[in-house]
Amino acid sequence: MTFKIPHLPFWAWTLGGVLIVLAVNMAITLPTYTTTKKEFCITCHHQQRESSFWEQSSLHPKINCSECHATGHALMPSINIFPLQSGGEHAGFSAKLDQINPNCIRCHSGVFAIERTSPNLNPYKISIPHRFHIEQLKNSCTSCHYNIYHDPHDPPTFRPPKEACFECHRREKTSCSTCHPKGTIPLPKTTEVSHSECSKCHKGFERAKIRIYDLPFPHQKHIARILNCNVCHATGEEHGKIHKTRMECLGCHHQPKSRCADCHETQMKFIRGEAVGEKEGQPDVMAGVKCTECHSTISRGHAVEEVKKTCVQCHDATYGKMTDEWQQEISARIKRLKLSLEAIQRERMPASGPERMKVEALVTEVNKLLRGVEEDKSKGVHNFTYAQRLIGRAEENLLAIRGPIAKSSD
């Protein structure tokens, strides 16, 4: 039996040839388009992020989705666009670090050998151990270099923004020399340093939550008063060091027009009897008295003896001695509570289950109550009755802890 080519009109052969070419072209281009073209990916993923996120990176203008997200960087990682895998991902695609990192390293294979790059790329000689961050800490490359993939950073730069570092490293506890060797940062050549000059390196510092002399310090409020950074900070070799003493700060803040609550909100809450978040406060009998009625010499600093002198101007002479007795009682009870907590931590805790959870919750509550009293720093004088109640609650909780611990020791 021989195969005979059918006798078809010319137009039929032409149409058949065109259809075959289109089918072959579709078989090749459709999988490629659906797995490598951003335009196709965005049809579903555009709802995940804002529109600017999907603009092409300035540093990777020719990189497509699959070069970072595909397994093994195949030309056609998978034609299984539908359905999704159980993990919610398309077969062969992922945004997880175990897939992204190898694809980054495939192009940047020398990254592990880099501790400090050339001066052209790293002018401040920042020390960044890539192997430690990637292999030991299990970070994704884009955890730091998040400005090089989707985000069209302007101006284009592959350097991680400093804010990325402070997502892990605590700003207030990380010294500049941790990453910048001494002498590599070009310091300002003038003693008059403005906010705009400092923000070139210390971007966002005006919003940072920091404490100075154990009080919250709002940079933004000081900037609004047109105070240059050098008013409080050194600008030379001791770059950034605070050269204002606590008393010099008080010289500005302890004026007749100053609002104590701007800095001393903790004390105000204690006076109102709201230190641990009570819905109904337990205010002190003196809560309606202005702070300066007692702290009349505050512009010269805090001195308990000076405060006691103002007490006896309205109260009898024994009131100063009574203040001492209040502080002694509260201090002694706090000390006993802390010793009891330390003893409990040395004892055998319940192994697991509801009893252990109960003990942990009670210990947390005791610490919260202690902080409420201690952070006021008056040792109970601001609201003695309230201080007694908080410490009494803490003592009751300690007694409640003893039961579960005694059972676990049996």
Buried (B, 14 or more C-beta within 10 A) or exposed (E): EEEEEEEEEEEEEEEEEEEEEEEEEEEEEBBBEBBBBBEBBBEEBEEEEEEEBBEEBBBBEEBBBBBBBBBEBEEBBBBBBEEEEEEEBBBBBBBEBEBBBEBBBEEBEEBBEBBBBEEEEBEBBBBBEBEEBBEEEEBBBBBBBBBBBBBBBEEEBBBBBBEBBBEEEEBEEEEBEEBBBEEBBEEBEEEEBBBEBBBEBBEEBBEBEEEBEEBEBBBEEBBEEEBBBBBBBBBEEEEBEBEBEBEEBBEEBBEEEBEBEEBBEBBBBBBBBBBBEBEEBBBBEBBEEEBBEBBBBBBEEEEBEBBBBBBBEEEEEEEBEBBEEBBEBBBEBBEEBBEBBEEBEEEEBBEEEEBBEBBEEBBEBBBBBBBBBBEBBBBBBBBBEBBBBBBEBBBEBBEBBEEBBEEBEE
